[in-house]
Amino acid sequence: MKIRNGFVSNSSSSSFVCDLCGRSESGWDMCIDDAGMIRCINDHIICENEMTEGYEFENISREDKIKRLIEEFESYKDRDGGTYYQLKSGEFTEEELEGIWEDYIDEIRAELMYEMPEKYCPICQMHEFVNSDLAGYLQKKTGYTRAVAFAKVKEANKRRKKLYDNEYIMYALQEAGLDMVNVVNEIRENFSTYKSFKEYIQ
């Protein structure tokens, strides 16, 4: 156990880096929401504005909000000539539902910040790819090891101590005479889900 003498604070420093654009945010007592990012259920961290279409609840029309609430809870029913909606906790008019919607979205957003479903993650949907996954796939496909690629990098700079994924990708593509566009299309054709793709490259 680490013991800290002197001033002790419950505050902690956090940092978040987007897997797609590389934007980073850090600060004391910062949560992922403060950073404007989201973590999906497969641990991809992505900026909110890079999520797939349909994620933003704010842009949903009033009609669709009510429809989504109905789908989330139970069905509606008519009573006394007016439309009422049967939720688990009782019957509500459309006006009352609007208030319930705001509370509902606040709760859902809080949950989704750390466990966004795959359908909203561009990486899980294989619309976009991270360099570490592409490097893993190319290593399987070409057989070129990272050690060989690193040796090439060190020829230019002997002080280098690390090989970056993008450097390996460029090396493997060049040595194998491959085109990145074709490689990406090949991945999408051969793997129906991100899970199966990830299992292959691990």
DRENDO-1510 file (C-alpha; in Angstrom, 1 decimal, always signed):
<recs>
REC; n; res; u; v; w
REC; 1; MET; +0.0; +0.0; +0.0 .
REC; 2; LYS; +1.2; +3.5; -0.8 .
REC; 3; ILE; +1.1; +6.0; +2.1 .
REC; 4; ARG; +1.1; +9.6; +1.3 .
REC; 5; ASN; +2.3; +12.2; +3.8 .
REC; 6; GLY; +1.2; +15.8; +4.0 .
REC; 7; PHE; -1.8; +17.2; +2.2 .
REC; 8; VAL; -4.1; +14.5; +0.9 .
REC; 9; SER; -6.9; +15.2; -1.5 .
REC; 10; ASN; -9.7; +12.9; -2.8 .
REC; 11; SER; -9.2; +14.5; -6.2 .
REC; 12; SER; -7.6; +12.4; -8.9 .
REC; 13; SER; -6.3; +13.2; -12.3 .
REC; 14; SER; -7.9; +11.6; -15.4 .
REC; 15; SER; -7.1; +11.7; -19.1 .
REC; 16; PHE; -8.9; +10.5; -22.1 .
REC; 17; VAL; -7.7; +10.1; -25.7 .
REC; 18; CYS; -10.0; +9.6; -28.7 .
REC; 19; ASP; -9.1; +6.4; -30.5 .
REC; 20; LEU; -10.1; +8.0; -33.9 .
REC; 21; CYS; -8.9; +11.6; -34.0 .
REC; 22; GLY; -6.3; +11.4; -31.2 .
REC; 23; ARG; -7.7; +14.4; -29.3 .
REC; 24; SER; -6.8; +14.3; -25.6 .
REC; 25; GLU; -8.4; +15.8; -22.5 .
REC; 26; SER; -7.1; +15.6; -19.0 .
REC; 27; GLY; -7.9; +17.3; -15.7 .
REC; 28; TRP; -8.6; +16.8; -12.0 .
REC; 29; ASP; -11.8; +14.9; -11.2 .
REC; 30; MET; -12.7; +14.8; -14.9 .
REC; 31; CYS; -15.1; +12.2; -16.1 .
REC; 32; ILE; -15.5; +11.0; -19.7 .
REC; 33; ASP; -18.5; +13.2; -20.1 .
REC; 34; ASP; -16.5; +16.3; -19.2 .
REC; 35; ALA; -14.0; +15.4; -21.9 .
REC; 36; GLY; -16.8; +15.2; -24.5 .
REC; 37; MET; -16.1; +11.6; -25.2 .
REC; 38; ILE; -17.7; +8.2; -24.8 .
REC; 39; ARG; -16.5; +4.7; -24.1 .
REC; 40; CYS; -18.2; +1.8; -25.9 .
REC; 41; ILE; -18.7; -1.6; -24.5 .
REC; 42; ASN; -15.6; -2.8; -26.4 .
REC; 43; ASP; -13.5; +0.0; -24.6 .
REC; 44; HIS; -13.2; +2.3; -27.6 .
REC; 45; ILE; -13.0; +5.9; -26.5 .
REC; 46; ILE; -14.4; +8.3; -29.0 .
REC; 47; CYS; -15.4; +11.9; -29.3 .
REC; 48; GLU; -19.2; +12.4; -29.1 .
REC; 49; ASN; -19.3; +14.1; -32.5 .
REC; 50; GLU; -17.8; +11.0; -34.1 .
REC; 51; MET; -20.4; +8.5; -33.0 .
REC; 52; THR; -22.6; +7.0; -35.7 .
REC; 53; GLU; -25.9; +8.5; -36.7 .
REC; 54; GLY; -28.7; +8.1; -34.3 .
REC; 55; TYR; -26.7; +8.6; -31.1 .
REC; 56; GLU; -27.7; +12.2; -30.5 .
REC; 57; PHE; -31.0; +12.1; -28.6 .
REC; 58; GLU; -31.3; +15.9; -28.7 .
REC; 59; ASN; -32.1; +15.8; -32.4 .
REC; 60; ILE; -35.0; +13.4; -32.1 .
REC; 61; SER; -38.4; +14.9; -32.9 .
REC; 62; ARG; -41.2; +15.1; -30.3 .
REC; 63; GLU; -43.1; +12.3; -32.0 .
REC; 64; ASP; -40.1; +10.0; -32.1 .
REC; 65; LYS; -39.3; +10.8; -28.4 .
REC; 66; ILE; -42.8; +9.5; -27.5 .
REC; 67; LYS; -42.4; +6.5; -29.8 .
REC; 68; ARG; -39.1; +5.6; -28.2 .
REC; 69; LEU; -40.5; +5.9; -24.7 .
REC; 70; ILE; -43.4; +3.6; -25.7 .
REC; 71; GLU; -40.9; +1.1; -27.1 .
REC; 72; GLU; -38.7; +1.3; -24.0 .
REC; 73; PHE; -41.5; +0.8; -21.5 .
REC; 74; GLU; -45.0; -0.4; -22.6 .
REC; 75; SER; -47.7; +0.4; -25.1 .
REC; 76; TYR; -50.1; +3.3; -25.1 .
REC; 77; LYS; -53.9; +3.1; -24.8 .
REC; 78; ASP; -56.9; +5.4; -25.4 .
REC; 79; ARG; -59.0; +6.6; -22.6 .
REC; 80; ASP; -61.9; +9.1; -22.5 .
REC; 81; GLY; -61.2; +10.3; -26.0 .
REC; 82; GLY; -57.6; +11.2; -25.3 .
REC; 83; THR; -54.4; +9.3; -25.9 .
REC; 84; TYR; -52.6; +8.1; -22.8 .
REC; 85; TYR; -49.4; +6.2; -22.5 .
REC; 86; GLN; -49.0; +3.2; -20.2 .
REC; 87; LEU; -45.6; +3.2; -18.6 .
REC; 88; LYS; -44.5; +0.9; -15.8 .
REC; 89; SER; -45.2; +3.5; -13.2 .
REC; 90; GLY; -48.6; +4.7; -14.4 .
REC; 91; GLU; -50.5; +6.6; -17.1 .
REC; 92; PHE; -49.3; +9.9; -18.6 .
REC; 93; THR; -50.4; +12.4; -21.1 .
REC; 94; GLU; -48.1; +13.5; -23.9 .
REC; 95; GLU; -47.2; +16.7; -22.0 .
REC; 96; GLU; -46.3; +14.7; -18.9 .
REC; 97; LEU; -44.2; +12.4; -21.0 .
REC; 98; GLU; -42.0; +15.2; -22.2 .
REC; 99; GLY; -40.8; +15.8; -18.6 .
REC; 100; ILE; -40.3; +12.0; -18.2 .
REC; 101; TRP; -38.3; +12.0; -21.4 .
REC; 102; GLU; -35.8; +14.5; -20.1 .
REC; 103; ASP; -35.2; +12.5; -17.0 .
REC; 104; TYR; -35.0; +9.3; -19.0 .
REC; 105; ILE; -32.4; +10.8; -21.4 .
REC; 106; ASP; -30.3; +12.1; -18.5 .
REC; 107; GLU; -30.2; +8.6; -17.0 .
REC; 108; ILE; -29.6; +6.9; -20.4 .
REC; 109; ARG; -26.8; +9.3; -21.3 .
REC; 110; ALA; -25.1; +8.7; -18.0 .
REC; 111; GLU; -25.1; +5.0; -18.6 .
REC; 112; LEU; -24.1; +5.3; -22.3 .
REC; 113; MET; -21.0; +7.4; -21.5 .
REC; 114; TYR; -19.3; +4.3; -20.3 .
REC; 115; GLU; -21.1; +1.5; -22.1 .
REC; 116; MET; -22.2; +2.8; -25.5 .
REC; 117; PRO; -23.8; -0.1; -27.5 .
REC; 118; GLU; -21.8; -1.3; -30.5 .
REC; 119; LYS; -24.4; +0.0; -33.0 .
REC; 120; TYR; -23.3; +3.6; -32.2 .
REC; 121; CYS; -19.6; +3.0; -32.2 .
REC; 122; PRO; -18.0; +3.6; -35.7 .
REC; 123; ILE; -15.1; +1.3; -34.8 .
REC; 124; CYS; -17.3; -1.6; -33.7 .
REC; 125; GLN; -19.4; -1.1; -36.9 .
REC; 126; MET; -16.1; -1.1; -38.9 .
REC; 127; HIS; -16.8; +2.2; -40.4 .
REC; 128; GLU; -13.5; +3.3; -39.0 .
REC; 129; PHE; -10.4; +1.4; -37.9 .
REC; 130; VAL; -7.7; +2.1; -35.2 .
REC; 131; ASN; -4.1; +1.7; -36.1 .
REC; 132; SER; -3.5; -1.0; -33.5 .
REC; 133; ASP; -6.1; -3.3; -35.1 .
REC; 134; LEU; -4.9; -2.6; -38.7 .
REC; 135; ALA; -1.3; -3.4; -37.6 .
REC; 136; GLY; -2.5; -6.6; -36.1 .
REC; 137; TYR; -4.3; -7.6; -39.2 .
REC; 138; LEU; -1.4; -6.8; -41.5 .
REC; 139; GLN; +1.0; -8.8; -39.3 .
REC; 140; LYS; -1.3; -11.8; -39.7 .
REC; 141; LYS; -1.7; -11.2; -43.4 .
REC; 142; THR; +1.9; -10.4; -44.4 .
REC; 143; GLY; +3.9; -12.3; -41.8 .
REC; 144; TYR; +6.2; -9.3; -41.4 .
REC; 145; THR; +7.2; -9.1; -37.7 .
REC; 146; ARG; +7.3; -5.8; -35.8 .
REC; 147; ALA; +10.9; -6.6; -35.0 .
REC; 148; VAL; +11.8; -6.5; -38.7 .
REC; 149; ALA; +9.9; -3.2; -39.2 .
REC; 150; PHE; +11.6; -1.7; -36.1 .
REC; 151; ALA; +15.0; -2.7; -37.4 .
REC; 152; LYS; +14.3; -0.6; -40.5 .
REC; 153; VAL; +13.2; +2.4; -38.4 .
REC; 154; LYS; +16.4; +2.1; -36.3 .
REC; 155; GLU; +18.5; +2.3; -39.4 .
REC; 156; ALA; +17.3; +5.9; -39.7 .
REC; 157; ASN; +17.4; +6.7; -36.0 .
REC; 158; LYS; +19.5; +4.5; -33.8 .
REC; 159; ARG; +18.1; +6.2; -30.6 .
REC; 160; ARG; +14.6; +5.1; -31.3 .
REC; 161; LYS; +13.2; +2.7; -28.6 .
REC; 162; LYS; +9.7; +2.2; -29.8 .
REC; 163; LEU; +7.9; +1.2; -33.0 .
REC; 164; TYR; +4.5; +3.0; -33.6 .
REC; 165; ASP; +1.6; +1.3; -35.1 .
REC; 166; ASN; +1.4; +3.7; -38.1 .
REC; 167; GLU; +5.1; +3.0; -38.8 .
REC; 168; TYR; +4.5; -0.7; -38.9 .
REC; 169; ILE; +1.4; -0.3; -41.1 .
REC; 170; MET; +3.4; +1.8; -43.7 .
REC; 171; TYR; +6.2; -0.7; -43.6 .
REC; 172; ALA; +3.9; -3.8; -44.1 .
REC; 173; LEU; +1.9; -2.1; -46.9 .
REC; 174; GLN; +5.0; -1.0; -48.8 .
REC; 175; GLU; +6.9; -4.4; -48.4 .
REC; 176; ALA; +3.8; -6.4; -49.4 .
REC; 177; GLY; +2.7; -4.0; -52.2 .
REC; 178; LEU; -0.7; -3.5; -50.6 .
REC; 179; ASP; -3.1; -0.6; -50.7 .
REC; 180; MET; -4.8; +0.4; -47.5 .
REC; 181; VAL; -8.2; +0.9; -49.2 .
REC; 182; ASN; -8.2; -2.7; -50.4 .
REC; 183; VAL; -7.0; -4.0; -47.0 .
REC; 184; VAL; -9.9; -2.2; -45.3 .
REC; 185; ASN; -12.4; -3.5; -47.8 .
REC; 186; GLU; -11.0; -7.0; -47.4 .
REC; 187; ILE; -11.5; -6.8; -43.6 .
REC; 188; ARG; -15.2; -5.7; -44.1 .
REC; 189; GLU; -15.8; -8.6; -46.5 .
REC; 190; ASN; -14.2; -11.3; -44.4 .
REC; 191; PHE; -15.5; -10.3; -41.0 .
REC; 192; SER; -19.2; -9.8; -40.2 .
REC; 193; THR; -18.6; -8.3; -36.7 .
REC; 194; TYR; -15.9; -6.4; -34.9 .
REC; 195; LYS; -15.7; -9.2; -32.3 .
REC; 196; SER; -14.8; -11.8; -34.9 .
REC; 197; PHE; -12.2; -9.4; -36.5 .
REC; 198; LYS; -10.7; -8.8; -33.0 .
REC; 199; GLU; -10.5; -12.5; -32.2 .
REC; 200; TYR; -8.7; -13.1; -35.5 .
REC; 201; ILE; -5.9; -10.6; -34.9 .
REC; 202; GLN; -5.4; -11.4; -31.2 .
</recs>
